[in-house]
Amino acid sequence: MNKTKELLITSFALFSLFFGAGNLLLPPLLGYQAGENWFWVIIGFVITAVVIPIIGIYAHAKLQGTLYDFGKKVSPAFSLIYCVLIYIVAVAIPSPRTAAATHEIAIHPNFNTSPLLTSSIYFILVLVFALNRSKILNLIGKYLTPFIVIMLLLVIGIGLFSSQMLTNPSQFEAPIVNGILEGYQTFDAIGAVVVGAVIIISINLKVKDSFEAKKELIKKSGFIAGFGLFVIYAGLIAVGAFYGSEIDVNSTLSSDMQRANLLTGISKKALGTFGNTILSVLIALACFTTAVGIVTGTADYFKGLIKDSQTVYVITAVLACVIGVVVGQLDFNSIIVIALPVLLFIYPITIVLILLNAIPDRFASKTVFRVVVLLTFIFSIPDVLNFLSPSTDLTQVISSIPFASHSLGWVLPAFFGFILLNFKTFTTKAITNQ
């Protein structure tokens, strides 16, 4: 019974640390825009927002170390730089974004407060949770997540059964690709390597089992959390698609307001006037648990980097919360725009590191790590440059790289690099053994 309880608490905590602002706001509008192609969008979205992150948790279960262990096969210097970048990105973009979403949708419409007041109170509470990190699994897993899940299922269930099940024509030419790229915006792959480390440390503080027992606990928790994410994402996308003919979304508004208006409209349709209250509480809780996971993960890393110093942990947590307050003054959509070029650069590298760490070691030598990461880095550069400063020359380069027009130009080079290196290795071994 204790094992089952531990599994459920860990699974709920992991789900909640993943599920934040983008996870709630992105899927409904994606479904609305996908219209009749909502099913294909779900497939694409699930690849980058569920499958890759849960493989990341599996990799954590296999390594049971820190984020540093994900990149050390490339080189210690690379891993250090990568870790610092990931944590800077995490506290500078997805963490403040949770405060911005909470303010715009849950707080400002009801209390008409300033972003500064909202983000200040919000990150003071985040700091309180982060400084009590040994209690995080229990607080989030036992109490907050079950409440979030019940409310989400309520909105989705009533929404699906009460809608007319009519969809608009699709706005997407390649719905699977649109789903994949929108999945980037959830930050779930980055979340996997950040909050996975939080889960590892939290389990080590509470559970005194063997390496293999903890590996099983983390793997099973990842699968349960992943299944929960899949159900919620698919439900939110479907609800967004099926309410397409019932709710008018003003396309002249900013993307964040379109998302907010659509989600508010769905909640009102499904739950009546009480829907706004439910939505406000839901967004605030979902965002808050994610921010706690990010701040705690960042503080854990720098604590371990500098002689396991508790002082460093506290200072890092405070600085992360201060950054959250400052960047949290921006609106949700502005933070998404800032995030895009960063994601086009760091997300592909994170994906290949997750995959390489998850597969058997015989297929992922140091050489494979180095070449695949290098190819991913090189072929991600045109995507980033084209976003920052589009030009004719860049367009010609991108048109010559398969899938680059969809910001996925790194996929084939990384894949073929992996295949060729392993083919060469096994061919060499076969010849040597003859």
C-alpha positions, -999 to +999 in steps of 0.1 A: +000+000+000+028+024+009+044+017-025+012+024-043+007+056-023+043+067-031+038+060-068+006+080-070+020+110-050+051+110-073+030+107-104+007+135-094+036+157-085+053+151-118+022+158-137+017+191-119+053+202-123+048+197-160+014+213-163+016+250-164+005+281-183+013+270-218-001+235-212-035+249-204-037+279-228-021+265-260-041+233-268-077+248-271-066+275-296-046+249-315-077+227-317-098+257-327-074+266-356-070+230-366-108+225-370-116+194-389-079+183-386-079+183-348-069+146-346-037+152-366-028+182-345-031+160-314-006+136-328+020+163-335+014+180-302+017+148-283+051+140-299+068+171-284+046+178-254+041+142-241+063+115-257+097+133-257+092+147-221+083+112-207+113+097-225+132+124-206+118+112-173+128+076-183+163+089-190+164+105-156+153+072-141+182+055-159+208+081-149+194+092-114+218+121-115+214+157-124+209+176-156+247+177-160+247+140-166+225+145-197+253+162-216+286+150-201+292+124-228+296+153-252+321+169-229+322+184-194+325+219-208+295+214-231+274+200-203+282+229-180+273+255-206+242+236-216+230+233-180+235+270-173+217+279-205+188+256-197+183+270-162+187+306-173+160+300-200+138+283-175+138+311-149+137+338-176+109+325-198+086+297-187+086+306-150+076+343-155+052+332-182+032+313-155+029+346-135+018+365-166-009+339-175-021+339-139-024+377-139-040+381-173-067+354-169-072+347-132-063+379-113-066+411-133-102+404-146-114+398-110-093+423-090-080+448-115-045+447-099-012+456-115+012+430-129+038+440-104+015+433-074+004+399-089+039+387-098+054+399-065+028+380-043+030+350-067+068+346-065+069+352-028+046+321-025+068+302-050+099+311-028+081+298+003+075+264-014+110+263-029+126+269+005+106+240+019+116+217-009+116+185+012+078+188+014+072+195-023+062+160-033+036+158-006+022+193-009+019+191-047+012+154-051-013+149-023-033+181-025-028+205-054-026+181-084-057+160-077-077+192-075-062+204-108-069+171-125-105+169-113-113+205-125-096+199-159-116+167-165-148+185-154-142+213-180-133+188-207-160+162-200-189+186-198-174+206-227-173+176-250-208+164-241-224+198-243-208+210-276-225+205-310-194+186-322-191+209-352-157+221-364-145+249-386-123+244-417-087+239-408-063+269-409-033+246-412-016+232-443+005+207-423-014+201-390+010+175-376+039+199-380+019+227-365+012+204-335+049+195-332+060+231-332+032+243-308+044+215-285+077+233-282+059+262-265+048+240-236+085+238-227+078+202-216+110+187-230+130+213-211+106+207-182+115+170-183+152+176-178+146+203-151+117+189-130+130+153-135+160+163-115+137+178-088+118+145-086+151+126-083+163+147-054+129+147-037+127+109-039+162+106-025+152+128+004+122+106+012+129+071-001+158+049+009+152+022-016+178+007-040+188+022-073+166-003-092+136+003-070+138+041-075+143+035-112+110+016-113+092+042-093+104+071-116+096+051-148+061+042-136+055+077-124+066+091-157+042+068-176+012+077-154+020+114-156+025+111-194-009+094-198-025+121-178-009+148-200-021+130-231-057+128-219-058+164-209-041+177-240-062+156-263-093+167-245-084+204-246-076+203-283-108+184-291-129+208-270-113+238-288-121+222-322-157+212-313-165+247-300-151+262-332-186+269-346-200+282-313-174+307-301-161+336-321-124+343-315-113+377-328-082+370-349-072+407-347-064+402-309-030+391-298-025+354-296-026+353-258-059+371-257-073+347-284-062+318-262-077+334-230-110+344-247-114+309-262-107+291-229-130+315-210-158+310-236-154+272-233-156+273-195-187+295-196-204+272-222-195+241-202-199+253-166-220+285-169-210+317-150-193+295-124-169+285-152-149+317-148-142+310-111-132+275-119-109+286-147-092+313-126-084+288-098-073+262-123-049+285-141-035+299-109-028+264-095-014+249-127+009+278-132+021+279-096+031+243-094+052+246-126+070+278-113+078+260-080+093+231-100+115+254-121+128+275-093+135+245-071+152+227-100+174+257-107+183+261-071+191+224-067+215+225-097+235+255-085+236+241-050+252+209-063+275+229-085+290+248-056+299+223-028+263+214-020+258+248-003+224+256+012+233+293+010+237+290-027+204+272-029+186+301-011+204+328-031+196+311-064+159+306-054+156+343-045+173+355-077+151+332-098+120+347-081+132+382-086+137+375-123+102+361-123+088+393-109+107+415-134+099+395-166+064+387-153+055+424-161+054+414-197+022+400-212+019+363-220+022+367-257+053+389-255+071+362-235+061+336-262+076+358-289+108+362-269+109+325-263+106+314-300+142+319-312+155+305-279+133+274-283+144+269-320+180+267-307+178+249-274+148+226-279+163+204-307+195+199-286+174+190-256+154+165-276+185+146-290+201+146-255+169+130-241+167+104-268+204+095-266+203+091-229+172+069-230+185+044-256+209+015-246+244+027-240+259+005-268+241+027-294+251+060-277+289+062-274+306+095-267+313+098-305+276+094-313+267+120-287+292+145-300+284+141-337+246+140-333+246+171-310+269+189-333+248+182-364+216+192-345+233+225-334+245+233-370+212+226-387+192+245-361+212+277-368+193+286-401+160+283-382+171+308-355+187+332-380+157+332-403+134+340-373+156+368-361+166+383-395+149+368-426+168+372-459+168+358-494+200+339-489+187+323-458+155+313-476+176+296-503+196+277-477+165+266-458+148+255-490+177+231-497+175+214-463+147+188-459+120+198-434+138+231-427+108+251-440+090+236-410+118+245-386+128+208-384+159+209-406+180+193-379+160+160-378+173+142-408+210+152-403+209+141-367+191+108-376+215+099-404+245+108-383+233+085-356+226+056-380+259+060-399+280+061-368+264+030-353+266+012-386+303+020-388+308+008-352+291-025-356+307-031-390+341-025-375+333-049-346+321-076-370+353-074-391+375-075-359+357-106-346+361-125-378 
